[in-house]
Structures are given as structure tokens and as C-alpha cells.
Amino acid sequence: MSDQETSGPLSDEDLAILKEWIIQTAVEFLLYGVYATISLIALYFLLTSCVSITI
């Protein structure tokens, strides 16, 4: 005989926790994408502006 435990189906509480985690992760990635897009646009405008930075 084996000492392995068998897992049953997920309970409603487990599914609710998993759903909350998925939604939270999706929102974090969405906000990261918005931040990255705004940063790239700002960098583009900074590099293409007529103002030159001299040290």
C-alpha cells in the first residue's frame, strides 16, 4: 500500500480563494501594462523633444 493521500474536488471556499487570486493578479498585470505604456510614451517624447540636455 501507498502512503499517498488522494485529493478530492475543490470546495466552494477553495474556488472563491482561487478566483480572488486570479482577479487580483490580472489587475496587477493590467496596471503594470498601463505603467509600462505610459513610461514608454514619456521616454519617446523625452527623446524626440527639441530640448537638449547638456551637462
C-alpha positions in Angstrom: 0.0 0.0 0.0 1.0 3.6 -0.6 1.1 6.4 1.9 0.0 8.9 -0.7 -3.1 11.0 0.1 -5.7 11.4 -2.6 -7.1 14.9 -3.0 -10.8 15.4 -3.6 -12.6 18.0 -5.6 -12.1 21.7 -4.7 -14.6 23.1 -2.2 -16.5 26.3 -2.9 -14.2 28.2 -0.5 -11.1 27.0 -2.4 -12.7 28.1 -5.7 -13.5 31.5 -4.2 -10.0 32.0 -3.0 -8.6 30.9 -6.4 -10.9 33.2 -8.2 -9.9 36.2 -6.0 -6.3 35.4 -6.6 -6.7 35.3 -10.4 -8.6 38.6 -10.4 -6.0 40.3 -8.2 -3.2 39.0 -10.4 -5.0 40.1 -13.6 -5.5 43.6 -12.2 -1.8 43.9 -11.1 -0.7 42.9 -14.6 -3.1 45.4 -16.2 -1.8 48.2 -14.0 1.8 47.2 -14.8 1.0 47.3 -18.5 -0.5 50.8 -18.2 2.5 51.9 -16.3 4.9 50.5 -18.9 3.0 52.1 -21.7 2.9 55.5 -20.1 6.6 55.2 -19.3 7.5 54.3 -22.9 5.4 57.2 -24.3 7.1 59.6 -21.8 10.5 58.3 -22.9 9.6 58.7 -26.5 8.6 62.3 -26.0 11.7 63.0 -24.0 14.0 61.6 -26.6 12.2 63.3 -29.6 11.8 66.7 -28.0 13.7 69.6 -29.3 15.1 70.4 -25.9 18.6 69.1 -25.5 20.1 68.3 -22.1 23.7 69.3 -21.7 25.9 68.8 -18.7 
